[in-house]
Amino acid sequence: MEIKELAEKIVEILDNKKGVDIELIPVAEKTVLADYFVICSGTSTTHIKALADEVEFMLKRDYDIAPDHIEGRESGRWILLDYKDVVVHVFHPEERANYNLEKLWAMKKVEE
């Protein structure tokens, strides 16, 4: 599976599970950490855990792909799934606003 295809599949899985404000951010030109960040919010810690679990389950079941590393499952307020070239961030809205990864990593052009 191509990297962009994997990122788009993750977006689809999150959307099907009712993830909020899903963003796919290309970061390859800014960092060696990954090619894409997928950022999503959940409505509660239960929803956040369900979103992360669904991504992990569906990718394992359908493509035999497992995350290299998972962080934050205990608290459920920011869960990170590291698929090497694609890093998935599932946030509680407060954490998402606080860390504002979109602003930090987005490659949007500044309008003059």
PyMOL commands that set and color helices and strands:
alter all, ss='L'
color gray80, all
select helices_A, chain A and resi 3-16+45-63+93-99+101-105
alter helices_A, ss='H'
color red, helices_A
select strands_A, chain A and resi 20-26+36-41+69-71+78-82+86-91
alter strands_A, ss='S'
color yellow, strands_A
deselect
rebuild
show_as cartoon
